[in-house]
Amino acid sequence: MIGLNEDSGTPAVVTRAPELSARAFSEGGWLQDGLALEHRPEQEQMARAAAGAFRDDLSLLFEAGTGVGKSLAYLVPGIIAAVDRKRQLLVSTHTISLQEQIHSKDLPLCRRFFSAAPELAPYASFKSAVLVGKSNYLCTTRLANALAERGALFADDDYVEVQRIATWAAETQTGLRHDLHPPPRPEVWEAVSADSSACSRKHCDCEKCFYQRARSRLRSADVIIVNHALLFALISAGGAQADGAPEGARGVLFPEDFVVIDEAHTVPEVATAHFGLSLSSYGVERTLKHLHNPRTRRGLLRRRGGPEAASHVAAALDASARFFGSVEAALLTPRAIVRLRSADPVAPVLDGPLEALQRLVARIADHLEDGSERDELLEQRTRIRGIQAGLTEWLTLGNPDHVYWAERGGRRQTTITLRSAPVDVAPELKRHLFGRGVSVLCTSASLAIGGEMAPFAARIGAGDARSAIVHSPFDFERQMRVFVASDVPLPSPQEARLALDTLADYITFCTLRVGGGSLVLFTSHSDLRAVAAAVEPALREAGRPLLMQGEGGSRTELTRKMRSLGNAVLFGTDSFWTGVDVPGRALSQVIVTRLPFDPPDHPVVEAQADRIRERGGNPFNELTLPDALVKFRQGVGRLIRTQEDRGVITILDSRILAKAYGRLFIESLPQPEFTRITRENRESEFNPFR
């Protein structure tokens, strides 16, 4: 059947997703019959809503509590709609663990489900792919060029690394950087990765080049999995138009695609970070040394540029060191991150040398015949011009709707980065995501504030989207106990030491009283380190492993260790409030050390607060408190992951009792009944599940 899409005026194939999803998720339906899965009314409601949104190309905000089974609720109707309409379903997640779950568990489950129901059999052959950034792939064309250009591009030790990559290239199936162990040196990988115009269908053998093969799989995929960071980076770079879609065509990343954003509570933060400027001293230096490295006397310009090119690059490197040094001296001596409030804080000493260098590169490229070498030089010229544009924008505070700042980072705190971000990301998201004429479904266990979805919709530019909320099917009264310590000193500079000592005492007591593992959530890295040093001897004596963010691997790796150990104590901040998924006894307690209020002095938060004040609003009520409530709900949500889980929430911030806003945190708990404890009564009152 062919219908008319009123927005685009083009024919649209009608999908059977609503009809088939209703039969799949209803009580006694195909999911129960074919896969022996229990009927969940909340999952059925979500699947029906998702199918309708996909059919009508409408946007939908859907909060689904833990245990609803939201992945299947959007994947089943999404795959049906994608296959029926020959359009691609784009699924974006924030965490690696959910990305891996969808790719290795949920999609195979969908395939088995479609195969088990005769009426769904045509959908069982759907194709899927994972979208990974171009710089993560090896390009065989650039690798061959690197091997051939040994003298021009690489010193001996770097060339040994190129040979190691070449050996691995003959064995790997993916060509992805993370599959190479140990990881390649960044400066060598940059010369052979696919992140270059030299890697293209024009220059590469599409049967051999890992990136071109991956692109081919993407073009034929019905379902594409991506992460939020890459999604918003690609949207910021042009989205579907950058991929070749004509101006005005529908689609977010690919023509006519439609989108599911899981873990959507992170969208405001991630999108804000990717719709602005990020220009670092390290990145500028690497770009310049890729053209010519004064130490090794190698680079793209060695053969073609001669002494003139070497001189131009040396001048630019010197100017870069002086420019970023002046930024550090003028802005970053007392603090590691400082907002830029007035234009031209330092002299633009880098612009002239960059201008001379990019003109030289263009002149050299113009004398070359068409080919990968010319394309690569022209791309380097484009990068230099991009650096120039970024410097000018930052120095002049070029966008009145952005906030600008400088920050110092890196392992040795020697990398200076110039940053900007939109004060309000909603207009960007409305234009580039929700205004693309296709369905966008945002889902998470924590989108609403006090049961209202409007604040989140306003934050992300989705004011016209439909919204719905379904609660978790878990029996939290039976599965969860909540304890609140009422005698922890309120956070203040005067009580900081006493508060940390009290936290360490409580954490030691509470973790040793709970037999399984405990996740201890902090809001400060320094507090985490101080408390860890205080509790580690007691935990070690009790045979309880202590895992810490920043030591022993990534969040994913630490989570895996926690699962396998069974009784570990994991200390984490920030990203550990969300995405940690450890079902069973291995996570029997979540300890919240502080209510998760963001620091009010970060330039983006500060600028957002200024804008709220300008229109007569209250920044704490409109910004700080809502963000903290969402993060709090996410942290608490780490505890109960299955119907069999039982565990304890322990809150060590007495503001939840002493402040008027504390009741909002209590009300946001899945189980709002709690027991007050103090150091005097905790021996008798703190009775967790055994």
Secondary structure, DSSP 8 states (H G I E B T S, - for coil): -EEE-TTT-SEEE---HHHHHHHHHSTTSHHHHHH-----HHHHHHHHHHHHHHHHT--EEEEE-TTS-HHHHHHHHHHHHHHHHT--EEEEESSHHHHHHIIIIIHHHHHHHHHHSGGGGGGTT--EEE---GGGBB-HHHHHHHHHTHHHH--HHHHHHHHHHHHHHTT-SS-BGGGSSS---HHHHHHHBS-STTSSTTTS-TTT-HHHHHHHHHHH-SEEEEEHHHHHHHHHTTHHHHTT--TT-S-SSSTT-EEEESSGGGHHHHHHHHSS-EEEHHHHHHHHHHH-BTTTTBSTTHHHHHHHHHHHHHHHHHHHHHHHHHHHHHHSSS-SEEEE-SS-SS--TTHHHHHHHHHHHHHHHHTS-SSHHHHHHHHHHHHHHHHHHHHHHHHHT--TTEEEEEEEESTTS-EEEEEEEES--HHHHIIIIITSSS-EEEEES---BTTB-HHHHHHTT-TT-EEEEE---S-HHHHEEEEEES-S--S-TTTHHHHHHHHHHHHHHHHHHSSS-EEEEES-HHHHHHHHHHHHHHHHHTT--EEETTBSS-HHHHHHHHHHHSS-EEEEEGGGGSS----STTS-EEEE-S-----TTSHHHHHHHHHHHHTT--HIIIIIHHHHHHHHHHHHTTS--STT--EEEEE--THHHHSTTHHHHHHTSSS---EEE-TTTHHHH-----
